[in-house]
Amino acid sequence: MVKVNIPLKPPEGLSEEEKRDWKRDKSLIVRPIVLITTMSKRGIPNAAIKTNFMVSSSLREVAFACAKEHDTAKNILETKEFVVNVPSEEIVKETFVTAVSFPHDVNELEKAGLTAIPSEKVKPPRIKACKAHFECVLKWHKEDIFVGRVVAASADDDVLKGNIIERQRNVRQMFVVGAKEYGLIGKIKKMPPEI
């Protein structure tokens, strides 16, 4: 069978939202789901689901993309702080409520039915129901990319016990696989030995 490369270009006639969904469906790259919590200058907490996320240095730096018009970006640029919360499938509905565009002065944690707990080193709260938390200060940003330095990290004790397979089973971490689909980590295998 001969492979044929097809350009990944949305069909004509789609709305902007339909084009975004088409691109998400065809991106073929798995993206972890995290909840970013921030605090406005007025002290109003904000929570937002983010899927364009990566660890740039384990327990030292994280990075994610966020449009500048979103409350998350505005709050980080004002306060220079945020928390990366790792949700499990147990709170999938609450997690996706944070994707709704609420007015700037609305507490998304309350709207989603999530409980805030104080952070150790930054003002934005952690989310109690999440399995792990990475408190960050803004290191730098450019356009839609935000990089944070991790100043404190915490996790539920049940996700720190056992081997990697048992820990991931307890975390039940979600990732996005399309425009409206998510998945969980399945089979875990050892990396091939170095050659």
C-alpha positions in Angstrom: 0.0 0.0 0.0 1.3 3.4 -1.0 1.1 6.2 1.6 -0.4 9.4 0.4 0.1 12.7 2.4 -3.0 14.8 2.5 -2.9 18.5 3.5 -4.6 19.2 6.8 -6.8 22.0 5.7 -10.4 22.6 6.8 -13.0 22.2 4.0 -14.5 25.4 2.6 -17.7 26.9 4.1 -17.1 26.1 7.8 -17.6 28.6 10.5 -14.6 29.6 12.6 -15.8 27.3 15.5 -16.3 24.5 13.0 -12.8 25.1 11.6 -11.3 24.9 15.2 -13.2 21.7 15.9 -12.1 20.2 12.5 -8.4 21.0 13.3 -8.7 19.5 16.8 -10.2 16.3 15.4 -7.4 16.1 12.8 -4.4 17.2 15.0 -3.6 13.6 15.9 -1.6 14.8 19.0 -2.8 13.8 22.4 -3.0 16.7 24.8 -3.2 16.4 28.6 -6.0 18.2 30.4 -5.2 20.5 33.3 -7.1 23.2 35.2 -5.3 26.5 35.6 -6.3 28.6 38.5 -5.5 32.3 38.8 -6.6 35.2 40.9 -7.7 38.6 39.6 -6.3 41.8 41.1 -9.7 42.1 42.9 -9.2 38.7 44.5 -11.7 36.7 42.4 -10.5 33.2 41.6 -10.6 31.9 38.1 -10.4 28.3 36.8 -10.0 27.3 33.2 -9.4 24.0 31.4 -6.3 24.0 29.2 -5.2 21.3 26.8 -2.2 22.9 25.1 0.0 22.1 28.1 3.5 20.6 28.6 6.1 20.1 31.3 9.2 21.8 30.1 11.4 20.6 33.0 10.0 18.1 35.6 9.0 19.9 38.8 10.8 23.0 37.6 8.9 24.6 34.7 5.6 24.2 32.9 4.2 25.8 29.8 0.8 26.2 28.2 -1.0 28.2 25.5 -3.8 30.7 26.3 -5.4 33.4 24.2 -4.6 36.8 25.7 -8.3 37.8 25.8 -9.0 35.0 28.3 -9.3 35.8 32.0 -6.5 33.3 32.7 -4.0 35.2 30.6 -5.2 38.6 31.9 -4.9 37.5 35.5 -1.4 36.0 35.0 -0.2 39.1 33.3 -1.5 41.2 36.2 -0.4 39.0 39.1 2.4 36.8 37.7 1.1 33.7 39.4 -1.0 30.6 38.6 -1.5 27.0 39.7 -1.6 23.9 37.4 -4.1 21.4 38.8 -4.3 17.9 37.5 -7.9 16.6 37.4 -9.0 13.0 37.3 -11.9 11.5 35.5 -13.8 11.6 38.7 -14.5 15.3 38.1 -14.8 15.3 34.3 -18.1 17.2 34.3 -16.8 19.9 36.7 -13.6 20.2 34.7 -15.4 20.9 31.4 -17.7 23.5 33.1 -14.6 25.7 33.3 -14.5 25.8 29.5 -17.7 27.9 29.5 -17.0 31.6 28.9 -18.2 33.4 32.1 -18.0 37.1 32.7 -14.7 38.4 34.2 -16.0 38.9 37.7 -17.5 35.3 38.0 -15.8 32.7 40.2 -15.6 29.7 37.9 -14.7 27.4 40.7 -18.1 28.0 42.3 -19.9 27.6 38.9 -18.1 24.3 38.4 -18.8 23.1 41.9 -15.1 22.8 42.7 -13.6 23.5 46.2 -10.7 25.9 46.5 -7.9 25.2 49.0 -5.1 27.6 49.8 -1.8 27.3 48.0 1.5 27.2 49.9 3.4 29.8 48.0 1.1 31.7 45.6 -2.3 33.5 45.9 -4.3 31.5 43.4 -5.9 28.5 45.0 -5.4 24.9 44.4 -8.4 22.7 43.6 -9.2 20.2 46.3 -10.6 17.4 44.0 -7.5 17.5 41.7 -4.8 14.8 42.2 -1.7 17.1 41.9 -0.9 20.8 42.0 2.0 22.8 40.7 2.2 26.4 42.0 3.9 28.7 39.6 5.2 32.2 39.1 5.4 33.5 35.6 8.9 33.1 34.2 8.1 34.6 30.7 5.4 34.8 28.1 5.4 35.5 24.4 2.1 36.0 22.5 -0.1 33.1 23.6 2.7 31.0 25.3 3.1 31.2 29.1 6.0 29.5 31.0 5.9 29.2 34.8 8.6 28.3 37.3 7.2 25.8 39.8 7.7 27.1 43.3 5.7 24.4 45.2 4.2 21.1 44.2 1.8 18.7 46.0 -0.2 15.6 45.3 -2.7 13.3 46.9 -0.9 10.5 48.8 -2.8 7.8 46.9 -1.2 8.8 43.7 2.3 8.6 45.1 2.1 5.0 46.3 2.9 1.9 44.2 4.5 1.5 40.8 3.9 3.7 37.8 1.0 1.6 36.6 -0.8 1.7 40.0 -0.1 5.5 40.3 -1.6 6.3 36.9 -4.6 4.0 37.7 -5.2 6.2 40.8 -4.7 9.5 38.9 -7.0 8.6 36.0 -5.6 11.6 34.2 -7.5 12.7 31.1 -6.3 13.9 27.7 -8.0 15.3 24.7 -8.1 13.2 21.5 -10.4 15.3 19.3 -12.7 18.2 19.4 -15.2 16.6 21.8 -13.5 13.4 23.0 -11.2 12.6 25.8 -9.3 9.5 26.9 -7.4 8.0 29.8 -3.9 6.6 29.9 -4.1 2.9 29.0 -1.3 0.5 28.5 2.1 1.5 30.0 5.3 0.0 28.5 9.0 0.2 29.2 11.0 2.3 26.7 13.3 0.3 24.4 16.9 0.0 25.7 19.5 2.4 24.4 21.4 1.1 21.4 
